Amino acid sequence: MAFRPTSKSKTPPPEETFEEAAYLKALGENQKHVSIRLQGGEAVHGWIEYYDRNMLRLTREGAPNLFIFKSEIMYISEGEITAPRVRRPRATKAAAAVPLRPESANGE
């Protein structure tokens, strides 16, 4: 039995599902507290008051409101974003032999 390709091809998935607008609308209507991580690594906190195709307005307490371009957003999460974990180098045997406090020049 030979393999015969079907003449029907699968339809590719849509490029836009329009779920982003529904999600941002729900966050704004409920004034849900969000954290936005920007491309530069900075995190800003507040709630989304307005959004459109290219940007959104983040309303903050005790700080100026921000208009943020969507292209500058890495991700949005509900609630607070904690500081990113800093990876520390593992200690090696050579590093373990180094004293923690340098000895003073007086020989004390």
DRENVEX-787155 format. One record per atom (N, C-alpha, C): residue in one letter; chain; atom name; y, x, z. Coordinates in Angstrom, 3 decimals. Layout:
% residues N
+--------+--------+-------+----------+----------+----------+
: residu : chaine : atome :        Y :        X :        Z :
+--------+--------+-------+----------+----------+----------+
:      A :      A :    CA :        Y :        X :        Z :
...
+--------+--------+-------+----------+----------+----------+
END
This chain:
% residues 108
+--------+--------+-------+----------+----------+----------+
: residu : chaine : atome :        Y :        X :        Z :
+--------+--------+-------+----------+----------+----------+
:      M :      A :     N :   -1.159 :    0.836 :    0.000 :
:      M :      A :    CA :    0.000 :    0.000 :    0.000 :
:      M :      A :     C :    1.234 :    0.890 :    0.000 :
:      A :      A :     N :    2.098 :    0.725 :   -0.930 :
:      A :      A :    CA :    3.293 :    1.542 :   -1.078 :
:      A :      A :     C :    4.451 :    0.943 :   -0.298 :
:      F :      A :     N :    5.321 :    1.819 :    0.146 :
:      F :      A :    CA :    6.515 :    1.365 :    0.858 :
:      F :      A :     C :    7.513 :    0.838 :   -0.147 :
:      R :      A :     N :    7.981 :   -0.350 :    0.086 :
:      R :      A :    CA :    8.977 :   -0.947 :   -0.798 :
:      R :      A :     C :   10.224 :   -1.282 :    0.032 :
:      P :      A :     N :   11.345 :   -0.656 :   -0.271 :
:      P :      A :    CA :   12.561 :   -0.994 :    0.462 :
:      P :      A :     C :   12.999 :   -2.411 :    0.140 :
:      T :      A :     N :   13.501 :   -3.073 :    1.140 :
:      T :      A :    CA :   13.983 :   -4.432 :    0.927 :
:      T :      A :     C :   15.346 :   -4.395 :    0.255 :
:      S :      A :     N :   15.642 :   -5.402 :   -0.476 :
:      S :      A :    CA :   16.936 :   -5.458 :   -1.153 :
:      S :      A :     C :   18.059 :   -5.852 :   -0.197 :
:      K :      A :     N :   17.701 :   -6.429 :    0.959 :
:      K :      A :    CA :   18.716 :   -6.818 :    1.938 :
:      K :      A :     C :   19.097 :   -5.609 :    2.790 :
:      S :      A :     N :   20.372 :   -5.332 :    2.872 :
:      S :      A :    CA :   20.825 :   -4.238 :    3.728 :
:      S :      A :     C :   21.424 :   -4.830 :    4.994 :
:      K :      A :     N :   21.357 :   -4.074 :    6.048 :
:      K :      A :    CA :   21.906 :   -4.537 :    7.321 :
:      K :      A :     C :   23.425 :   -4.462 :    7.283 :
:      T :      A :     N :   24.051 :   -5.416 :    7.924 :
:      T :      A :    CA :   25.503 :   -5.426 :    8.023 :
:      T :      A :     C :   25.922 :   -4.452 :    9.109 :
:      P :      A :     N :   26.861 :   -3.554 :    8.809 :
:      P :      A :    CA :   27.301 :   -2.616 :    9.851 :
:      P :      A :     C :   28.021 :   -3.360 :   10.966 :
:      P :      A :     N :   28.015 :   -2.810 :   12.174 :
:      P :      A :    CA :   28.711 :   -3.470 :   13.281 :
:      P :      A :     C :   30.216 :   -3.479 :   13.035 :
:      P :      A :     N :   30.916 :   -4.449 :   13.597 :
:      P :      A :    CA :   32.368 :   -4.501 :   13.389 :
:      P :      A :     C :   33.065 :   -3.348 :   14.098 :
:      E :      A :     N :   34.165 :   -2.904 :   13.518 :
:      E :      A :    CA :   34.936 :   -1.825 :   14.136 :
:      E :      A :     C :   35.702 :   -2.317 :   15.355 :
:      E :      A :     N :   36.086 :   -3.578 :   15.363 :
:      E :      A :    CA :   36.857 :   -4.155 :   16.458 :
:      E :      A :     C :   36.139 :   -5.394 :   16.977 :
:      T :      A :     N :   35.894 :   -5.426 :   18.287 :
:      T :      A :    CA :   35.229 :   -6.592 :   18.890 :
:      T :      A :     C :   36.227 :   -7.507 :   19.590 :
:      F :      A :     N :   37.468 :   -7.060 :   19.755 :
:      F :      A :    CA :   38.533 :   -7.822 :   20.398 :
:      F :      A :     C :   38.261 :   -8.063 :   21.883 :
:      E :      A :     N :   37.360 :   -7.312 :   22.478 :
:      E :      A :    CA :   37.094 :   -7.437 :   23.910 :
:      E :      A :     C :   38.155 :   -6.714 :   24.736 :
:      E :      A :     N :   38.800 :   -5.710 :   24.156 :
:      E :      A :    CA :   39.843 :   -4.975 :   24.884 :
:      E :      A :     C :   40.964 :   -5.911 :   25.299 :
:      A :      A :     N :   41.420 :   -6.752 :   24.370 :
:      A :      A :    CA :   42.511 :   -7.674 :   24.677 :
:      A :      A :     C :   42.100 :   -8.668 :   25.764 :
:      A :      A :     N :   40.873 :   -9.161 :   25.707 :
:      A :      A :    CA :   40.402 :  -10.106 :   26.724 :
:      A :      A :     C :   40.332 :   -9.439 :   28.096 :
:      Y :      A :     N :   39.884 :   -8.186 :   28.139 :
:      Y :      A :    CA :   39.784 :   -7.453 :   29.396 :
:      Y :      A :     C :   41.169 :   -7.199 :   29.989 :
:      L :      A :     N :   42.104 :   -6.737 :   29.166 :
:      L :      A :    CA :   43.460 :   -6.474 :   29.650 :
:      L :      A :     C :   44.143 :   -7.765 :   30.089 :
:      K :      A :     N :   43.887 :   -8.858 :   29.384 :
:      K :      A :    CA :   44.462 :  -10.147 :   29.759 :
:      K :      A :     C :   43.948 :  -10.590 :   31.123 :
:      A :      A :     N :   42.633 :  -10.430 :   31.358 :
:      A :      A :    CA :   42.050 :  -10.806 :   32.646 :
:      A :      A :     C :   42.614 :   -9.958 :   33.776 :
:      L :      A :     N :   42.785 :   -8.650 :   33.539 :
:      L :      A :    CA :   43.355 :   -7.772 :   34.562 :
:      L :      A :     C :   44.790 :   -8.172 :   34.879 :
:      G :      A :     N :   45.564 :   -8.513 :   33.849 :
:      G :      A :    CA :   46.959 :   -8.873 :   34.052 :
:      G :      A :     C :   47.121 :  -10.214 :   34.746 :
:      E :      A :     N :   46.317 :  -11.206 :   34.365 :
:      E :      A :    CA :   46.438 :  -12.523 :   34.976 :
:      E :      A :     C :   46.079 :  -12.507 :   36.455 :
:      N :      A :     N :   45.099 :  -11.699 :   36.813 :
:      N :      A :    CA :   44.660 :  -11.615 :   38.204 :
:      N :      A :     C :   45.436 :  -10.569 :   39.003 :
:      Q :      A :     N :   46.353 :   -9.868 :   38.364 :
:      Q :      A :    CA :   47.068 :   -8.736 :   38.957 :
:      Q :      A :     C :   46.091 :   -7.817 :   39.684 :
:      K :      A :     N :   45.022 :   -7.500 :   39.011 :
:      K :      A :    CA :   43.981 :   -6.626 :   39.547 :
:      K :      A :     C :   44.510 :   -5.201 :   39.604 :
:      H :      A :     N :   44.355 :   -4.552 :   40.746 :
:      H :      A :    CA :   44.809 :   -3.174 :   40.916 :
:      H :      A :     C :   43.931 :   -2.263 :   40.073 :
:      V :      A :     N :   44.554 :   -1.439 :   39.221 :
:      V :      A :    CA :   43.816 :   -0.543 :   38.344 :
:      V :      A :     C :   44.328 :    0.880 :   38.507 :
:      S :      A :     N :   43.480 :    1.804 :   38.124 :
:      S :      A :    CA :   43.860 :    3.211 :   38.022 :
:      S :      A :     C :   43.673 :    3.622 :   36.579 :
:      I :      A :     N :   44.648 :    4.313 :   36.046 :
:      I :      A :    CA :   44.601 :    4.752 :   34.661 :
:      I :      A :     C :   44.602 :    6.263 :   34.650 :
:      R :      A :     N :   43.575 :    6.836 :   34.060 :
:      R :      A :    CA :   43.492 :    8.294 :   33.912 :
:      R :      A :     C :   44.065 :    8.636 :   32.536 :
:      L :      A :     N :   45.100 :    9.479 :   32.522 :
:      L :      A :    CA :   45.755 :    9.865 :   31.285 :
:      L :      A :     C :   45.059 :   11.068 :   30.659 :
:      Q :      A :     N :   45.334 :   11.320 :   29.394 :
:      Q :      A :    CA :   44.709 :   12.427 :   28.669 :
:      Q :      A :     C :   44.972 :   13.769 :   29.341 :
:      G :      A :     N :   46.108 :   13.930 :   29.978 :
:      G :      A :    CA :   46.439 :   15.176 :   30.652 :
:      G :      A :     C :   45.751 :   15.352 :   31.994 :
:      G :      A :     N :   45.013 :   14.333 :   32.465 :
:      G :      A :    CA :   44.301 :   14.429 :   33.728 :
:      G :      A :     C :   44.977 :   13.720 :   34.882 :
:      E :      A :     N :   46.232 :   13.324 :   34.716 :
:      E :      A :    CA :   46.963 :   12.635 :   35.782 :
:      E :      A :     C :   46.466 :   11.197 :   35.904 :
:      A :      A :     N :   46.421 :   10.695 :   37.132 :
:      A :      A :    CA :   46.020 :    9.304 :   37.371 :
:      A :      A :     C :   47.222 :    8.539 :   37.911 :
:      V :      A :     N :   47.437 :    7.333 :   37.390 :
:      V :      A :    CA :   48.503 :    6.452 :   37.870 :
:      V :      A :     C :   47.860 :    5.141 :   38.303 :
:      H :      A :     N :   48.476 :    4.487 :   39.289 :
:      H :      A :    CA :   47.897 :    3.294 :   39.891 :
:      H :      A :     C :   48.907 :    2.149 :   39.852 :
:      G :      A :     N :   48.417 :    0.947 :   39.726 :
:      G :      A :    CA :   49.263 :   -0.235 :   39.723 :
:      G :      A :     C :   48.504 :   -1.409 :   39.132 :
:      W :      A :     N :   49.230 :   -2.359 :   38.518 :
:      W :      A :    CA :   48.559 :   -3.450 :   37.833 :
:      W :      A :     C :   49.225 :   -3.648 :   36.482 :
:      I :      A :     N :   48.463 :   -4.165 :   35.549 :
:      I :      A :    CA :   48.938 :   -4.337 :   34.183 :
:      I :      A :     C :   49.711 :   -5.644 :   34.102 :
:      E :      A :     N :   50.986 :   -5.531 :   33.729 :
:      E :      A :    CA :   51.829 :   -6.716 :   33.620 :
:      E :      A :     C :   51.953 :   -7.174 :   32.174 :
:      Y :      A :     N :   51.909 :   -6.232 :   31.229 :
:      Y :      A :    CA :   52.107 :   -6.551 :   29.823 :
:      Y :      A :     C :   51.299 :   -5.569 :   28.999 :
:      Y :      A :     N :   50.809 :   -6.023 :   27.862 :
:      Y :      A :    CA :   50.134 :   -5.131 :   26.928 :
:      Y :      A :     C :   50.356 :   -5.651 :   25.520 :
:      D :      A :     N :   50.273 :   -4.756 :   24.560 :
:      D :      A :    CA :   50.277 :   -5.152 :   23.157 :
:      D :      A :     C :   49.347 :   -4.213 :   22.406 :
:      R :      A :     N :   49.505 :   -4.136 :   21.128 :
:      R :      A :    CA :   48.578 :   -3.361 :   20.300 :
:      R :      A :     C :   48.614 :   -1.866 :   20.608 :
:      N :      A :     N :   49.783 :   -1.333 :   20.943 :
:      N :      A :    CA :   49.944 :    0.111 :   21.081 :
:      N :      A :     C :   50.166 :    0.615 :   22.499 :
:      M :      A :     N :   50.569 :   -0.248 :   23.419 :
:      M :      A :    CA :   50.924 :    0.230 :   24.747 :
:      M :      A :     C :   50.713 :   -0.846 :   25.788 :
:      L :      A :     N :   50.859 :   -0.446 :   27.050 :
:      L :      A :    CA :   50.803 :   -1.409 :   28.143 :
:      L :      A :     C :   51.835 :   -1.031 :   29.185 :
:      R :      A :     N :   52.190 :   -2.018 :   29.997 :
:      R :      A :    CA :   53.157 :   -1.783 :   31.076 :
:      R :      A :     C :   52.402 :   -1.815 :   32.383 :
:      L :      A :     N :   52.513 :   -0.738 :   33.136 :
:      L :      A :    CA :   51.886 :   -0.633 :   34.445 :
:      L :      A :     C :   52.968 :   -0.831 :   35.499 :
:      T :      A :     N :   52.821 :   -1.868 :   36.316 :
:      T :      A :    CA :   53.762 :   -2.160 :   37.395 :
:      T :      A :     C :   53.241 :   -1.505 :   38.662 :
:      R :      A :     N :   54.120 :   -0.772 :   39.345 :
:      R :      A :    CA :   53.714 :   -0.039 :   40.539 :
:      R :      A :     C :   54.606 :   -0.408 :   41.703 :
:      E :      A :     N :   54.075 :   -0.304 :   42.917 :
:      E :      A :    CA :   54.862 :   -0.542 :   44.121 :
:      E :      A :     C :   55.435 :    0.786 :   44.604 :
:      G :      A :     N :   56.722 :    0.786 :   44.892 :
:      G :      A :    CA :   57.361 :    1.986 :   45.423 :
:      G :      A :     C :   57.545 :    3.087 :   44.412 :
:      A :      A :     N :   57.345 :    2.796 :   43.132 :
:      A :      A :    CA :   57.522 :    3.791 :   42.075 :
:      A :      A :     C :   57.978 :    3.054 :   40.818 :
:      P :      A :     N :   58.583 :    3.771 :   39.881 :
:      P :      A :    CA :   59.036 :    3.118 :   38.657 :
:      P :      A :     C :   57.865 :    2.560 :   37.844 :
:      N :      A :     N :   58.113 :    1.463 :   37.155 :
:      N :      A :    CA :   57.124 :    0.912 :   36.246 :
:      N :      A :     C :   56.986 :    1.834 :   35.037 :
:      L :      A :     N :   55.822 :    1.834 :   34.418 :
:      L :      A :    CA :   55.559 :    2.735 :   33.302 :
:      L :      A :     C :   55.143 :    1.963 :   32.063 :
:      F :      A :     N :   55.635 :    2.386 :   30.908 :
:      F :      A :    CA :   55.094 :    1.960 :   29.627 :
:      F :      A :     C :   54.222 :    3.111 :   29.150 :
:      I :      A :     N :   52.952 :    2.851 :   28.922 :
:      I :      A :    CA :   52.003 :    3.901 :   28.566 :
:      I :      A :     C :   51.410 :    3.592 :   27.203 :
:      F :      A :     N :   51.467 :    4.555 :   26.288 :
:      F :      A :    CA :   50.820 :    4.391 :   24.993 :
:      F :      A :     C :   49.303 :    4.410 :   25.196 :
:      K :      A :     N :   48.607 :    3.518 :   24.512 :
:      K :      A :    CA :   47.154 :    3.450 :   24.641 :
:      K :      A :     C :   46.487 :    4.738 :   24.176 :
:      S :      A :     N :   47.104 :    5.436 :   23.231 :
:      S :      A :    CA :   46.532 :    6.691 :   22.740 :
:      S :      A :     C :   46.545 :    7.777 :   23.811 :
:      E :      A :     N :   47.354 :    7.624 :   24.870 :
:      E :      A :    CA :   47.435 :    8.596 :   25.956 :
:      E :      A :     C :   46.495 :    8.277 :   27.108 :
:      I :      A :     N :   45.754 :    7.160 :   27.020 :
:      I :      A :    CA :   44.873 :    6.741 :   28.102 :
:      I :      A :     C :   43.468 :    7.259 :   27.857 :
:      M :      A :     N :   42.918 :    7.946 :   28.875 :
:      M :      A :    CA :   41.533 :    8.388 :   28.802 :
:      M :      A :     C :   40.621 :    7.224 :   29.170 :
:      Y :      A :     N :   40.900 :    6.582 :   30.319 :
:      Y :      A :    CA :   40.154 :    5.383 :   30.705 :
:      Y :      A :     C :   40.916 :    4.607 :   31.764 :
:      I :      A :     N :   40.526 :    3.336 :   31.911 :
:      I :      A :    CA :   41.090 :    2.444 :   32.918 :
:      I :      A :     C :   39.951 :    2.011 :   33.816 :
:      S :      A :     N :   40.168 :    2.070 :   35.124 :
:      S :      A :    CA :   39.145 :    1.580 :   36.052 :
:      S :      A :     C :   39.806 :    0.674 :   37.079 :
:      E :      A :     N :   39.033 :   -0.280 :   37.546 :
:      E :      A :    CA :   39.533 :   -1.182 :   38.576 :
:      E :      A :     C :   39.462 :   -0.472 :   39.915 :
:      G :      A :     N :   40.509 :   -0.560 :   40.707 :
:      G :      A :    CA :   40.542 :    0.105 :   42.003 :
:      G :      A :     C :   41.133 :    1.496 :   41.894 :
:      E :      A :     N :   40.878 :    2.293 :   42.918 :
:      E :      A :    CA :   41.441 :    3.644 :   43.004 :
:      E :      A :     C :   40.526 :    4.664 :   42.345 :
:      I :      A :     N :   41.126 :    5.650 :   41.712 :
:      I :      A :    CA :   40.388 :    6.804 :   41.201 :
:      I :      A :     C :   40.557 :    7.906 :   42.229 :
:      T :      A :     N :   39.474 :    8.490 :   42.661 :
:      T :      A :    CA :   39.580 :    9.610 :   43.584 :
:      T :      A :     C :   39.889 :   10.873 :   42.792 :
:      A :      A :     N :   40.327 :   11.887 :   43.480 :
:      A :      A :    CA :   40.637 :   13.153 :   42.820 :
:      A :      A :     C :   39.370 :   13.720 :   42.191 :
:      P :      A :     N :   39.495 :   14.357 :   41.029 :
:      P :      A :    CA :   38.303 :   14.909 :   40.397 :
:      P :      A :     C :   37.704 :   16.020 :   41.248 :
:      R :      A :     N :   36.398 :   16.099 :   41.233 :
:      R :      A :    CA :   35.715 :   17.137 :   41.997 :
:      R :      A :     C :   35.961 :   18.491 :   41.361 :
:      V :      A :     N :   36.249 :   19.460 :   42.189 :
:      V :      A :    CA :   36.448 :   20.816 :   41.713 :
:      V :      A :     C :   35.137 :   21.549 :   41.882 :
:      R :      A :     N :   34.656 :   22.078 :   40.780 :
:      R :      A :    CA :   33.401 :   22.812 :   40.855 :
:      R :      A :     C :   33.664 :   24.211 :   41.373 :
:      R :      A :     N :   32.958 :   24.568 :   42.411 :
:      R :      A :    CA :   33.114 :   25.895 :   42.996 :
:      R :      A :     C :   31.977 :   26.770 :   42.497 :
:      P :      A :     N :   32.266 :   28.029 :   42.237 :
:      P :      A :    CA :   31.188 :   28.917 :   41.783 :
:      P :      A :     C :   30.175 :   29.124 :   42.900 :
:      R :      A :     N :   28.954 :   29.246 :   42.498 :
:      R :      A :    CA :   27.898 :   29.482 :   43.486 :
:      R :      A :     C :   28.003 :   30.890 :   44.049 :
:      A :      A :     N :   27.674 :   31.014 :   45.313 :
:      A :      A :    CA :   27.716 :   32.324 :   45.963 :
:      A :      A :     C :   26.533 :   33.156 :   45.482 :
:      T :      A :     N :   26.804 :   34.401 :   45.194 :
:      T :      A :    CA :   25.735 :   35.321 :   44.797 :
:      T :      A :     C :   25.483 :   36.273 :   45.947 :
:      K :      A :     N :   24.425 :   37.040 :   45.845 :
:      K :      A :    CA :   24.100 :   37.990 :   46.912 :
:      K :      A :     C :   25.221 :   39.008 :   47.082 :
:      A :      A :     N :   25.820 :   39.443 :   45.980 :
:      A :      A :    CA :   26.904 :   40.421 :   46.062 :
:      A :      A :     C :   28.118 :   39.811 :   46.754 :
:      A :      A :     N :   28.393 :   38.568 :   46.477 :
:      A :      A :    CA :   29.541 :   37.919 :   47.098 :
:      A :      A :     C :   29.296 :   37.666 :   48.579 :
:      A :      A :     N :   28.056 :   37.466 :   48.985 :
:      A :      A :    CA :   27.742 :   37.216 :   50.384 :
:      A :      A :     C :   27.958 :   38.457 :   51.234 :
:      A :      A :     N :   27.887 :   39.649 :   50.631 :
:      A :      A :    CA :   28.056 :   40.888 :   51.376 :
:      A :      A :     C :   29.524 :   41.216 :   51.623 :
:      V :      A :     N :   30.446 :   40.554 :   50.936 :
:      V :      A :    CA :   31.868 :   40.826 :   51.105 :
:      V :      A :     C :   32.333 :   40.161 :   52.397 :
:      P :      A :     N :   33.046 :   40.888 :   53.274 :
:      P :      A :    CA :   33.523 :   40.276 :   54.524 :
:      P :      A :     C :   34.545 :   39.192 :   54.227 :
:      L :      A :     N :   34.584 :   38.195 :   55.094 :
:      L :      A :    CA :   35.514 :   37.089 :   54.903 :
:      L :      A :     C :   36.941 :   37.488 :   55.210 :
:      R :      A :     N :   37.151 :   38.349 :   56.226 :
:      R :      A :    CA :   38.487 :   38.809 :   56.566 :
:      R :      A :     C :   38.598 :   40.289 :   56.230 :
:      P :      A :     N :   39.646 :   40.651 :   55.514 :
:      P :      A :    CA :   39.801 :   42.087 :   55.250 :
:      P :      A :     C :   40.203 :   42.803 :   56.538 :
:      E :      A :     N :   39.675 :   44.003 :   56.701 :
:      E :      A :    CA :   40.001 :   44.778 :   57.908 :
:      E :      A :     C :   41.410 :   45.316 :   57.781 :
:      S :      A :     N :   42.095 :   45.412 :   58.896 :
:      S :      A :    CA :   43.478 :   45.883 :   58.860 :
:      S :      A :     C :   43.497 :   47.394 :   58.648 :
:      A :      A :     N :   44.620 :   47.909 :   58.222 :
:      A :      A :    CA :   44.778 :   49.341 :   57.947 :
:      A :      A :     C :   44.744 :   50.151 :   59.241 :
:      N :      A :     N :   44.987 :   49.532 :   60.391 :
:      N :      A :    CA :   45.005 :   50.249 :   61.664 :
:      N :      A :     C :   43.600 :   50.512 :   62.180 :
:      G :      A :     N :   42.593 :   49.934 :   61.562 :
:      G :      A :    CA :   41.234 :   50.144 :   62.019 :
:      G :      A :     C :   40.843 :   49.217 :   63.129 :
:      E :      A :     N :   41.588 :   48.129 :   63.352 :
:      E :      A :    CA :   41.290 :   47.182 :   64.442 :
:      E :      A :     C :   40.168 :   46.282 :   64.077 :
+--------+--------+-------+----------+----------+----------+
END
